[in-house]
């Protein structure tokens, strides 16, 4: 298949977390007078690191949030994850049956990524192969994180297949020169119709990991 490495995004791909984090961010910002909705979050925040999100809020709404906002938001978010976080259906089977190596490249903080994957039972399988935006100078949509992950795993960009949900992540994978599939099965994607630029157009879209090996049968361990 020409692919030697599968790189998974985490939030919205491995775990159905984006709807939880979006709703909590909307609530937290509303308490400070900033009113946004789910489509706004999907368009401007999805797939981006926390500092980039804060810069967007500062630029658009003129609100400079204190350091305590991040700590409070993250604490509430982790509580929300403990209460309702779910693994994406069929993704564990895909990881188990892959005939090629895989890793994770996420905009989440190391703490959030570890806790999230522990909650859904994926940390033991992926813990040593998780790369976060904290390890590179520029987060998505820059290609840095995907290039860093590929290099650490020992693969060239053209050998990689990226699985992303956000247009930001798709754009980052394309900028890295990697094949990219957009997963649209997360709860946060329901009803969203976001226009995409050419730079954020995936090679393929799919809505269920049950379809993964139908699209890439050569990637399945025999």
N, C-alpha and C positions, 0 to 999 in steps of 0.2 A: 504493500500500500504506500510505500515511500515514507511512512510515518514511524519514527522511532520512539517518540515520547508524546504522551497525552498530558496536557496541562489543564487542570480544572481550576476555574474560579471557585470561590467558596460560597459566599452569601448569594442566594438565589440560584445556585447550581447544585451544590452538594447538600445544602440545607435550605429549608423554606423560611428564611429569616427576614427577608427584605420587607415583607408586609408588617412585621412586628416593629422593626427599627423605624420604618417610615411613619407609622402611626404614632410612635412615641416621640419622634422628632417633631412632628406636626403639633402634638400636644404641648411639648416643652417650649416651642417657639411661640405658640398662641398665648401662653402664659406671659410672654414678654412683648406681646402686641404685634407679632409677625404672623400673618395669616397666609398659609399656603395649603395646597391640596396634594393628593397622591400623584396626579399627572405632573405637577411641578417638581415633586421629589424625584420622580422617575426621569424627568428630562434633565435636571440640573445636578442631582446628587448621586444617582444610582451608579455604583461602581467606583466612586471617588473616595479618597481618604478624608478623614475628619478635618485636617487643616484646609483642604481645598473647599470643603463644604462651608467652613467658617468664613473663608475669604469671599465666597459667593454671597453669603448672608450680609457680610460687611459692605460689599460693593453695591448690592441691590437695595438693601433696606437701611443702610447707614447704622447698623447695630453692631457694636463691638462687644461681643459676649465675654464675660469674665471667665477666668480659668475654672472657677467652680461649676460653671455650666457643663463643661465637658465631663467632669467627675460625676456630677449628679445624673446627667443623661446616661452615661455608661453604666452606672450602678442600677438605674431603673431598667435599662435595656437588658442587662444580664439577669435581672429578676424576671423580666418578661420571657427571656429565653428559657429559664428554668421552668417556667409555668407552661410554655406552649410551643417550644421549638421542636420541629420535626425534620427528619431526614427526607430528602427527596425520594419518592418511590422509585425503586429499581436501581438506584445509583450504587448501592452497596454490591449488588450482583455484578454490575458492570466492572467495578473496581476489582472484585475478586476474580473475574474471568478474563481480564485483559491479558493479552499475550505480550504486551510491551510495557515498559515502565511508565509510571505516572507520577505527577506531583501536583501541588496546589500553589497558585500565585494569587494572593488576595490583598485588597486594599485595607482589610481589617487590621486592627492592632494585633500584635502577637498574643496578648492576653485574651482578647475576644475570640480570636481564631481557635486557640487551644480550648477554651471553655466550651465554645460552640461544638467543636468536633468531639470533645469528650462526652457532651450531653447526648449526642446521637450515636456514639459508639464507633466513630471513625478515627479517633486520635491514634489508637494503637497501630492502625494500618498506615497512617499517613504522617504521623508526627514529625519524623525526621526529614520529610520531604515537603515541608510547608515553607513558603517564602512570602514575606510580607512587604508592604510598601515602605516600612521603616528601614529596609535594607538598601534602598536605592535613593538617588537624589530626586527623581521625579516620579510621581505616581501616574497611574492611568489618567488620561489617554496617551501619555508618553509610552514608548515601548520598553522602557528600562527594566521594569519588573519581569516581563516575560523573557527578555534577553538574559537577565540575571539568572532566572530559574533554569533556562535551557543550558546556560554555561555551567552552572553548578551540577546539573545532571549529566553533562557531557554530550550535549547534542547541539547541532547547528540549527538555526531558525527554520530552514526548509524541511527539517525532519520532524517538526513539531505540529501537533494538532491542538488548538486551544478550544475549550468549551466555556463559553461566556453567556451571560444573560443580558448585560447592559450594553448599550451602544458605545459607552465610554470604553468598556473592556474590549468590544469588537474592534474599535478604532485602534486601541493599543496593540492588539494582536496583528492587525493588518500593517501597522507601522513597523512592527518587528519582523515583517516578512514571513509570517506564519499562516497556515491554514486555520480558519476559525469557523466554528459552528455556533449558532446562537440557540440556546435553550430557552424556550418560551413557556415552560410548564409551571413556573413558580406562581404562587398566589398573587404576587404583586403585579404580574403581567396581565391579569384578567381585565379585559375591556380597554387596555391601553392601545392606542394607535399613534405611535410616535414616528414622525418623519425621520428618515435617516439620510445622512449625507453619503456620498460615494465612499468616503474614507471610513464609514462605519457599516458597510454592507457586508454581511457574513457570506461565506461560501455556501452555507446550508442552514436551514432552521429545522428544529424538531421540538416536539412538545412533551415527549415522554422518553425516559431512559430505557423503557421496554423496547424502543425502536432502535437503540444504538447499534447493536450488532447486525441488524438488518441493513443498516447503512454502511457499516464497516465490518463485514463478516471476517475479513482477514485479520482483524484485531482481536478476535476471540480465541482464547486458549483452547486447544483441542484436547 
